[in-house]
């Protein structure tokens, strides 16, 4: 991919980031996939659908985020907050991460 192609993708990526209140990014590099990243991704996608969170939460696959020996990795991105990376995520832990960040954020917001 050329620099020009990458620059061309930037506006789309910015639009995507602004479209969702929460982004759960699952590393899909070889080490993370071999450690179970696909199952984590599927659990997150299914839970988001079941709870009708599709409009607010994006679950996507990304490339390596470092920490290759600690996969699967999930990066949580919330606009205006520092990203959080979780290591050695199982499907069950992925759902807990979703609940903590998304549903926990919703509870805090309504208590104000």
N, CA, C and O atoms as a GROMACS GRO file, in nm:
protein
  448
    1UNK      N    1   0.084  -0.116   0.000
    1UNK     CA    2   0.000   0.000   0.000
    1UNK      C    3   0.090   0.124   0.000
    1UNK      O    4   0.190   0.129   0.071
    2UNK      N    5   0.053   0.220  -0.079
    2UNK     CA    6   0.133   0.342  -0.090
    2UNK      C    7   0.092   0.443   0.016
    2UNK      O    8  -0.013   0.431   0.079
    3UNK      N    9   0.178   0.545   0.035
    3UNK     CA   10   0.146   0.653   0.128
    3UNK      C   11   0.018   0.724   0.085
    3UNK      O   12  -0.065   0.761   0.169
    4UNK      N   13   0.003   0.743  -0.044
    4UNK     CA   14  -0.116   0.811  -0.097
    4UNK      C   15  -0.243   0.730  -0.066
    4UNK      O   16  -0.346   0.787  -0.028
    5UNK      N   17  -0.236   0.600  -0.081
    5UNK     CA   18  -0.351   0.515  -0.050
    5UNK      C   19  -0.385   0.523   0.099
    5UNK      O   20  -0.502   0.531   0.137
    6UNK      N   21  -0.282   0.520   0.182
    6UNK     CA   22  -0.305   0.532   0.327
    6UNK      C   23  -0.369   0.666   0.362
    6UNK      O   24  -0.463   0.672   0.441
    7UNK      N   25  -0.318   0.774   0.304
    7UNK     CA   26  -0.375   0.906   0.330
    7UNK      C   27  -0.520   0.911   0.283
    7UNK      O   28  -0.603   0.977   0.345
    8UNK      N   29  -0.550   0.843   0.175
    8UNK     CA   30  -0.686   0.840   0.124
    8UNK      C   31  -0.782   0.768   0.217
    8UNK      O   32  -0.902   0.796   0.218
    9UNK      N   33  -0.730   0.676   0.296
    9UNK     CA   34  -0.813   0.601   0.390
    9UNK      C   35  -0.843   0.680   0.518
    9UNK      O   36  -0.939   0.650   0.588
   10UNK      N   37  -0.762   0.779   0.547
   10UNK     CA   38  -0.774   0.854   0.672
   10UNK      C   39  -0.912   0.915   0.694
   10UNK      O   40  -0.968   0.898   0.802
   11UNK      N   41  -0.970   0.986   0.596
   11UNK     CA   42  -1.103   1.043   0.621
   11UNK      C   43  -1.208   0.936   0.655
   11UNK      O   44  -1.293   0.959   0.741
   12UNK      N   45  -1.202   0.821   0.590
   12UNK     CA   46  -1.297   0.714   0.620
   12UNK      C   47  -1.278   0.663   0.762
   12UNK      O   48  -1.376   0.636   0.832
   13UNK      N   49  -1.155   0.648   0.804
   13UNK     CA   50  -1.127   0.601   0.940
   13UNK      C   51  -1.176   0.702   1.043
   13UNK      O   52  -1.234   0.663   1.145
   14UNK      N   53  -1.156   0.828   1.018
   14UNK     CA   54  -1.203   0.932   1.110
   14UNK      C   55  -1.355   0.930   1.119
   14UNK      O   56  -1.411   0.939   1.228
   15UNK      N   57  -1.421   0.918   1.004
   15UNK     CA   58  -1.568   0.910   1.004
   15UNK      C   59  -1.616   0.790   1.085
   15UNK      O   60  -1.713   0.800   1.161
   16UNK      N   61  -1.549   0.675   1.068
   16UNK     CA   62  -1.586   0.554   1.141
   16UNK      C   63  -1.569   0.575   1.290
   16UNK      O   64  -1.656   0.538   1.369
   17UNK      N   65  -1.458   0.633   1.330
   17UNK     CA   66  -1.433   0.658   1.473
   17UNK      C   67  -1.541   0.745   1.534
   17UNK      O   68  -1.584   0.722   1.648
   18UNK      N   69  -1.586   0.845   1.461
   18UNK     CA   70  -1.685   0.938   1.513
   18UNK      C   71  -1.826   0.881   1.512
   18UNK      O   72  -1.914   0.931   1.582
   19UNK      N   73  -1.848   0.778   1.433
   19UNK     CA   74  -1.980   0.717   1.420
   19UNK      C   75  -2.019   0.637   1.544
   19UNK      O   76  -2.137   0.627   1.577
   20UNK      N   77  -1.921   0.579   1.613
   20UNK     CA   78  -1.948   0.492   1.727
   20UNK      C   79  -1.903   0.556   1.857
   20UNK      O   80  -1.803   0.628   1.861
   21UNK      N   81  -1.977   0.529   1.964
   21UNK     CA   82  -1.938   0.578   2.096
   21UNK      C   83  -1.830   0.491   2.158
   21UNK      O   84  -1.751   0.538   2.241
   22UNK      N   85  -1.827   0.364   2.118
   22UNK     CA   86  -1.730   0.269   2.172
   22UNK      C   87  -1.678   0.183   2.057
   22UNK      O   88  -1.753   0.144   1.967
   23UNK      N   89  -1.549   0.155   2.061
   23UNK     CA   90  -1.490   0.064   1.961
   23UNK      C   91  -1.410  -0.042   2.036
   23UNK      O   92  -1.324  -0.011   2.118
   24UNK      N   93  -1.440  -0.168   2.006
   24UNK     CA   94  -1.367  -0.281   2.061
   24UNK      C   95  -1.290  -0.343   1.946
   24UNK      O   96  -1.348  -0.402   1.855
   25UNK      N   97  -1.159  -0.329   1.952
   25UNK     CA   98  -1.072  -0.371   1.842
   25UNK      C   99  -0.995  -0.496   1.883
   25UNK      O  100  -0.916  -0.492   1.977
   26UNK      N  101  -1.019  -0.604   1.812
   26UNK     CA  102  -0.959  -0.733   1.844
   26UNK      C  103  -0.839  -0.754   1.753
   26UNK      O  104  -0.852  -0.752   1.630
   27UNK      N  105  -0.722  -0.775   1.812
   27UNK     CA  106  -0.602  -0.802   1.734
   27UNK      C  107  -0.621  -0.933   1.657
   27UNK      O  108  -0.663  -1.034   1.712
   28UNK      N  109  -0.589  -0.928   1.529
   28UNK     CA  110  -0.604  -1.046   1.445
   28UNK      C  111  -0.473  -1.086   1.380
   28UNK      O  112  -0.471  -1.146   1.273
   29UNK      N  113  -0.363  -1.052   1.446
   29UNK     CA  114  -0.232  -1.098   1.397
   29UNK      C  115  -0.222  -1.248   1.422
   29UNK      O  116  -0.301  -1.304   1.497
   30UNK      N  117  -0.126  -1.310   1.360
   30UNK     CA  118  -0.113  -1.457   1.373
   30UNK      C  119  -0.103  -1.504   1.517
   30UNK      O  120  -0.173  -1.600   1.553
   31UNK      N  121  -0.020  -1.442   1.603
   31UNK     CA  122  -0.013  -1.491   1.741
   31UNK      C  123  -0.146  -1.480   1.815
   31UNK      O  124  -0.183  -1.571   1.889
   32UNK      N  125  -0.217  -1.372   1.795
   32UNK     CA  126  -0.346  -1.357   1.864
   32UNK      C  127  -0.450  -1.453   1.808
   32UNK      O  128  -0.529  -1.511   1.883
   33UNK      N  129  -0.450  -1.471   1.677
   33UNK     CA  130  -0.545  -1.567   1.618
   33UNK      C  131  -0.518  -1.708   1.670
   33UNK      O  132  -0.611  -1.782   1.701
   34UNK      N  133  -0.392  -1.744   1.679
   34UNK     CA  134  -0.360  -1.878   1.727
   34UNK      C  135  -0.393  -1.895   1.875
   34UNK      O  136  -0.408  -2.008   1.923
   35UNK      N  137  -0.405  -1.784   1.947
   35UNK     CA  138  -0.440  -1.790   2.090
   35UNK      C  139  -0.591  -1.779   2.113
   35UNK      O  140  -0.636  -1.785   2.228
   36UNK      N  141  -0.670  -1.763   2.006
   36UNK     CA  142  -0.815  -1.763   2.021
   36UNK      C  143  -0.886  -1.632   1.991
   36UNK      O  144  -1.000  -1.613   2.034
   37UNK      N  145  -0.822  -1.542   1.919
   37UNK     CA  146  -0.883  -1.412   1.891
   37UNK      C  147  -1.014  -1.422   1.814
   37UNK      O  148  -1.104  -1.342   1.835
   38UNK      N  149  -1.025  -1.520   1.725
   38UNK     CA  150  -1.148  -1.534   1.646
   38UNK      C  151  -1.268  -1.560   1.737
   38UNK      O  152  -1.376  -1.504   1.715
   39UNK      N  153  -1.251  -1.644   1.838
   39UNK     CA  154  -1.360  -1.673   1.932
   39UNK      C  155  -1.396  -1.549   2.013
   39UNK      O  156  -1.514  -1.526   2.042
   40UNK      N  157  -1.297  -1.470   2.049
   40UNK     CA  158  -1.321  -1.345   2.122
   40UNK      C  159  -1.402  -1.249   2.034
   40UNK      O  160  -1.501  -1.192   2.078
   41UNK      N  161  -1.358  -1.234   1.911
   41UNK     CA  162  -1.427  -1.147   1.816
   41UNK      C  163  -1.573  -1.190   1.799
   41UNK      O  164  -1.664  -1.108   1.808
   42UNK      N  165  -1.595  -1.318   1.775
   42UNK     CA  166  -1.730  -1.370   1.755
   42UNK      C  167  -1.818  -1.348   1.879
   42UNK      O  168  -1.935  -1.313   1.866
   43UNK      N  169  -1.763  -1.369   1.998
   43UNK     CA  170  -1.840  -1.347   2.121
   43UNK      C  171  -1.880  -1.200   2.136
   43UNK      O  172  -1.993  -1.170   2.175
   44UNK      N  173  -1.788  -1.110   2.103
   44UNK     CA  174  -1.819  -0.968   2.112
   44UNK      C  175  -1.926  -0.928   2.011
   44UNK      O  176  -2.021  -0.857   2.045
   45UNK      N  177  -1.910  -0.972   1.887
   45UNK     CA  178  -2.007  -0.939   1.782
   45UNK      C  179  -2.146  -0.991   1.822
   45UNK      O  180  -2.245  -0.918   1.811
   46UNK      N  181  -2.152  -1.114   1.868
   46UNK     CA  182  -2.280  -1.175   1.907
   46UNK      C  183  -2.344  -1.099   2.022
   46UNK      O  184  -2.465  -1.074   2.021
   47UNK      N  185  -2.265  -1.064   2.122
   47UNK     CA  186  -2.318  -0.993   2.239
   47UNK      C  187  -2.368  -0.854   2.201
   47UNK      O  188  -2.473  -0.810   2.250
   48UNK      N  189  -2.295  -0.785   2.116
   48UNK     CA  190  -2.338  -0.653   2.070
   48UNK      C  191  -2.472  -0.664   1.997
   48UNK      O  192  -2.561  -0.582   2.019
   49UNK      N  193  -2.486  -0.764   1.912
   49UNK     CA  194  -2.613  -0.785   1.841
   49UNK      C  195  -2.726  -0.819   1.937
   49UNK      O  196  -2.834  -0.761   1.929
   50UNK      N  197  -2.701  -0.913   2.027
   50UNK     CA  198  -2.805  -0.956   2.122
   50UNK      C  199  -2.856  -0.841   2.208
   50UNK      O  200  -2.974  -0.836   2.242
   51UNK      N  201  -2.767  -0.749   2.242
   51UNK     CA  202  -2.804  -0.639   2.331
   51UNK      C  203  -2.842  -0.512   2.254
   51UNK      O  204  -2.861  -0.406   2.312
   52UNK      N  205  -2.852  -0.526   2.122
   52UNK     CA  206  -2.893  -0.415   2.035
   52UNK      C  207  -2.804  -0.292   2.054
   52UNK      O  208  -2.852  -0.179   2.064
   53UNK      N  209  -2.674  -0.315   2.060
   53UNK     CA  210  -2.578  -0.206   2.079
   53UNK      C  211  -2.508  -0.167   1.948
   53UNK      O  212  -2.413  -0.090   1.950
   54UNK      N  213  -2.556  -0.221   1.836
   54UNK     CA  214  -2.490  -0.201   1.706
   54UNK      C  215  -2.468  -0.054   1.671
   54UNK      O  216  -2.367  -0.020   1.609
   55UNK      N  217  -2.559   0.033   1.709
   55UNK     CA  218  -2.547   0.174   1.673
   55UNK      C  219  -2.438   0.245   1.752
   55UNK      O  220  -2.382   0.344   1.705
   56UNK      N  221  -2.407   0.195   1.870
   56UNK     CA  222  -2.310   0.261   1.957
   56UNK      C  223  -2.174   0.193   1.963
   56UNK      O  224  -2.074   0.256   1.996
   57UNK      N  225  -2.170   0.063   1.932
   57UNK     CA  226  -2.048  -0.015   1.953
   57UNK      C  227  -2.002  -0.078   1.822
   57UNK      O  228  -2.078  -0.147   1.754
   58UNK      N  229  -1.876  -0.054   1.790
   58UNK     CA  230  -1.815  -0.123   1.675
   58UNK      C  231  -1.720  -0.228   1.729
   58UNK      O  232  -1.639  -0.201   1.818
   59UNK      N  233  -1.730  -0.347   1.675
   59UNK     CA  234  -1.633  -0.454   1.702
   59UNK      C  235  -1.562  -0.477   1.570
   59UNK      O  236  -1.625  -0.508   1.469
   60UNK      N  237  -1.430  -0.463   1.570
   60UNK     CA  238  -1.353  -0.478   1.446
   60UNK      C  239  -1.223  -0.551   1.473
   60UNK      O  240  -1.174  -0.558   1.586
   61UNK      N  241  -1.168  -0.605   1.367
   61UNK     CA  242  -1.038  -0.671   1.373
   61UNK      C  243  -0.931  -0.570   1.332
   61UNK      O  244  -0.952  -0.490   1.240
   62UNK      N  245  -0.818  -0.575   1.399
   62UNK     CA  246  -0.706  -0.488   1.366
   62UNK      C  247  -0.579  -0.570   1.359
   62UNK      O  248  -0.577  -0.688   1.396
   63UNK      N  249  -0.474  -0.507   1.310
   63UNK     CA  250  -0.344  -0.572   1.304
   63UNK      C  251  -0.276  -0.569   1.439
   63UNK      O  252  -0.336  -0.532   1.540
   64UNK      N  253  -0.153  -0.609   1.439
   64UNK     CA  254  -0.076  -0.625   1.563
   64UNK      C  255  -0.074  -0.497   1.647
   64UNK      O  256  -0.057  -0.387   1.595
   65UNK      N  257  -0.092  -0.516   1.777
   65UNK     CA  258  -0.086  -0.405   1.872
   65UNK      C  259   0.030  -0.422   1.970
   65UNK      O  260   0.033  -0.361   2.076
   66UNK      N  261   0.126  -0.506   1.931
   66UNK     CA  262   0.241  -0.542   2.016
   66UNK      C  263   0.197  -0.647   2.118
   66UNK      O  264   0.090  -0.706   2.101
   67UNK      N  265   0.272  -0.672   2.218
   67UNK     CA  266   0.240  -0.769   2.322
   67UNK      C  267   0.202  -0.906   2.265
   67UNK      O  268   0.112  -0.972   2.318
   68UNK      N  269   0.268  -0.949   2.159
   68UNK     CA  270   0.229  -1.071   2.087
   68UNK      C  271   0.221  -1.195   2.176
   68UNK      O  272   0.141  -1.285   2.148
   69UNK      N  273   0.300  -1.202   2.279
   69UNK     CA  274   0.296  -1.321   2.365
   69UNK      C  275   0.180  -1.318   2.464
   69UNK      O  276   0.158  -1.416   2.535
   70UNK      N  277   0.107  -1.207   2.469
   70UNK     CA  278  -0.002  -1.191   2.565
   70UNK      C  279  -0.140  -1.192   2.501
   70UNK      O  280  -0.237  -1.148   2.563
   71UNK      N  281  -0.151  -1.242   2.378
   71UNK     CA  282  -0.279  -1.240   2.308
   71UNK      C  283  -0.373  -1.347   2.358
   71UNK      O  284  -0.334  -1.436   2.435
   72UNK      N  285  -0.495  -1.338   2.314
   72UNK     CA  286  -0.557  -1.235   2.231
   72UNK      C  287  -0.568  -1.100   2.303
   72UNK      O  288  -0.587  -1.093   2.425
   73UNK      N  289  -0.554  -0.996   2.224
   73UNK     CA  290  -0.560  -0.860   2.275
   73UNK      C  291  -0.687  -0.790   2.228
   73UNK      O  292  -0.732  -0.810   2.115
   74UNK      N  293  -0.745  -0.708   2.314
   74UNK     CA  294  -0.860  -0.627   2.279
   74UNK      C  295  -0.829  -0.484   2.321
   74UNK      O  296  -0.794  -0.458   2.436
   75UNK      N  297  -0.842  -0.393   2.226
   75UNK     CA  298  -0.822  -0.250   2.253
   75UNK      C  299  -0.960  -0.185   2.260
   75UNK      O  300  -1.041  -0.200   2.169
   76UNK      N  301  -0.985  -0.112   2.368
   76UNK     CA  302  -1.111  -0.041   2.386
   76UNK      C  303  -1.085   0.107   2.362
   76UNK      O  304  -0.998   0.168   2.425
   77UNK      N  305  -1.162   0.163   2.269
   77UNK     CA  306  -1.148   0.305   2.234
   77UNK      C  307  -1.280   0.376   2.261
   77UNK      O  308  -1.385   0.340   2.208
   78UNK      N  309  -1.271   0.478   2.345
   78UNK     CA  310  -1.386   0.562   2.377
   78UNK      C  311  -1.342   0.706   2.349
   78UNK      O  312  -1.242   0.751   2.405
   79UNK      N  313  -1.413   0.777   2.263
   79UNK     CA  314  -1.373   0.914   2.232
   79UNK      C  315  -1.356   0.998   2.358
   79UNK      O  316  -1.439   0.996   2.449
   80UNK      N  317  -1.246   1.072   2.360
   80UNK     CA  318  -1.218   1.159   2.474
   80UNK      C  319  -1.151   1.089   2.591
   80UNK      O  320  -1.120   1.153   2.692
   81UNK      N  321  -1.128   0.960   2.578
   81UNK     CA  322  -1.062   0.886   2.685
   81UNK      C  323  -0.940   0.813   2.628
   81UNK      O  324  -0.931   0.790   2.508
   82UNK      N  325  -0.849   0.778   2.716
   82UNK     CA  326  -0.730   0.703   2.674
   82UNK      C  327  -0.770   0.560   2.640
   82UNK      O  328  -0.849   0.497   2.710
   83UNK      N  329  -0.712   0.508   2.531
   83UNK     CA  330  -0.739   0.370   2.492
   83UNK      C  331  -0.688   0.273   2.599
   83UNK      O  332  -0.590   0.301   2.667
   84UNK      N  333  -0.757   0.161   2.612
   84UNK     CA  334  -0.718   0.057   2.708
   84UNK      C  335  -0.696  -0.072   2.630
   84UNK      O  336  -0.778  -0.109   2.546
   85UNK      N  337  -0.586  -0.140   2.658
   85UNK     CA  338  -0.557  -0.268   2.594
   85UNK      C  339  -0.564  -0.378   2.698
   85UNK      O  340  -0.498  -0.371   2.802
   86UNK      N  341  -0.643  -0.480   2.669
   86UNK     CA  342  -0.654  -0.597   2.756
   86UNK      C  343  -0.578  -0.712   2.692
   86UNK      O  344  -0.581  -0.731   2.571
   87UNK      N  345  -0.509  -0.788   2.776
   87UNK     CA  346  -0.428  -0.901   2.731
   87UNK      C  347  -0.492  -1.032   2.772
   87UNK      O  348  -0.570  -1.038   2.866
   88UNK      N  349  -0.458  -1.138   2.698
   88UNK     CA  350  -0.504  -1.274   2.726
   88UNK      C  351  -0.656  -1.280   2.745
   88UNK      O  352  -0.707  -1.335   2.843
   89UNK      N  353  -0.726  -1.222   2.650
   89UNK     CA  354  -0.872  -1.212   2.657
   89UNK      C  355  -0.936  -1.342   2.608
   89UNK      O  356  -0.902  -1.393   2.500
   90UNK      N  357  -1.026  -1.394   2.686
   90UNK     CA  358  -1.108  -1.509   2.648
   90UNK      C  359  -1.243  -1.454   2.600
   90UNK      O  360  -1.271  -1.336   2.621
   91UNK      N  361  -1.326  -1.536   2.537
   91UNK     CA  362  -1.459  -1.487   2.499
   91UNK      C  363  -1.537  -1.435   2.620
   91UNK      O  364  -1.605  -1.332   2.611
   92UNK      N  365  -1.529  -1.504   2.733
   92UNK     CA  366  -1.600  -1.461   2.854
   92UNK      C  367  -1.546  -1.328   2.906
   92UNK      O  368  -1.624  -1.240   2.945
   93UNK      N  369  -1.416  -1.313   2.907
   93UNK     CA  370  -1.355  -1.188   2.951
   93UNK      C  371  -1.390  -1.075   2.854
   93UNK      O  372  -1.411  -0.961   2.896
   94UNK      N  373  -1.397  -1.107   2.726
   94UNK     CA  374  -1.435  -1.006   2.627
   94UNK      C  375  -1.573  -0.949   2.657
   94UNK      O  376  -1.595  -0.828   2.646
   95UNK      N  377  -1.666  -1.036   2.694
   95UNK     CA  378  -1.801  -0.990   2.728
   95UNK      C  379  -1.798  -0.905   2.854
   95UNK      O  380  -1.870  -0.806   2.863
   96UNK      N  381  -1.716  -0.943   2.952
   96UNK     CA  382  -1.702  -0.861   3.073
   96UNK      C  383  -1.645  -0.724   3.040
   96UNK      O  384  -1.688  -0.623   3.096
   97UNK      N  385  -1.549  -0.720   2.949
   97UNK     CA  386  -1.490  -0.592   2.906
   97UNK      C  387  -1.597  -0.505   2.841
   97UNK      O  388  -1.607  -0.386   2.871
   98UNK      N  389  -1.677  -0.564   2.754
   98UNK     CA  390  -1.787  -0.493   2.691
   98UNK      C  391  -1.881  -0.437   2.797
   98UNK      O  392  -1.917  -0.320   2.792
   99UNK      N  393  -1.920  -0.520   2.891
   99UNK     CA  394  -2.012  -0.476   2.996
   99UNK      C  395  -1.952  -0.364   3.080
   99UNK      O  396  -2.019  -0.266   3.111
  100UNK      N  397  -1.826  -0.379   3.118
  100UNK     CA  398  -1.761  -0.278   3.202
  100UNK      C  399  -1.753  -0.143   3.132
  100UNK      O  400  -1.787  -0.040   3.190
  101UNK      N  401  -1.707  -0.145   3.008
  101UNK     CA  402  -1.685  -0.018   2.938
  101UNK      C  403  -1.814   0.042   2.884
  101UNK      O  404  -1.837   0.162   2.901
  102UNK      N  405  -1.896  -0.038   2.821
  102UNK     CA  406  -2.016   0.016   2.757
  102UNK      C  407  -2.129   0.031   2.858
  102UNK      O  408  -2.181   0.141   2.877
  103UNK      N  409  -2.168  -0.077   2.920
  103UNK     CA  410  -2.280  -0.070   3.013
  103UNK      C  411  -2.243   0.007   3.139
  103UNK      O  412  -2.327   0.079   3.194
  104UNK      N  413  -2.120  -0.008   3.186
  104UNK     CA  414  -2.075   0.069   3.301
  104UNK      C  415  -2.073   0.217   3.272
  104UNK      O  416  -2.109   0.298   3.358
  105UNK      N  417  -2.033   0.254   3.153
  105UNK     CA  418  -2.033   0.394   3.111
  105UNK      C  419  -2.176   0.448   3.107
  105UNK      O  420  -2.202   0.560   3.150
  106UNK      N  421  -2.268   0.366   3.054
  106UNK     CA  422  -2.408   0.406   3.048
  106UNK      C  423  -2.464   0.430   3.189
  106UNK      O  424  -2.534   0.529   3.211
  107UNK      N  425  -2.432   0.341   3.283
  107UNK     CA  426  -2.481   0.358   3.421
  107UNK      C  427  -2.425   0.486   3.482
  107UNK      O  428  -2.498   0.561   3.548
  108UNK      N  429  -2.296   0.512   3.462
  108UNK     CA  430  -2.236   0.633   3.518
  108UNK      C  431  -2.299   0.758   3.458
  108UNK      O  432  -2.321   0.856   3.530
  109UNK      N  433  -2.328   0.756   3.328
  109UNK     CA  434  -2.385   0.871   3.260
  109UNK      C  435  -2.524   0.903   3.311
  109UNK      O  436  -2.560   1.020   3.322
  110UNK      N  437  -2.603   0.801   3.343
  110UNK     CA  438  -2.740   0.826   3.387
  110UNK      C  439  -2.747   0.865   3.534
  110UNK      O  440  -2.850   0.915   3.579
  111UNK      N  441  -2.640   0.844   3.609
  111UNK     CA  442  -2.639   0.879   3.751
  111UNK      C  443  -2.605   1.025   3.774
  111UNK      O  444  -2.619   1.074   3.886
  112UNK      N  445  -2.562   1.094   3.674
  112UNK     CA  446  -2.523   1.236   3.692
  112UNK      C  447  -2.640   1.328   3.704
  112UNK      O  448  -2.623   1.448   3.719
   0.00000   0.00000   0.00000
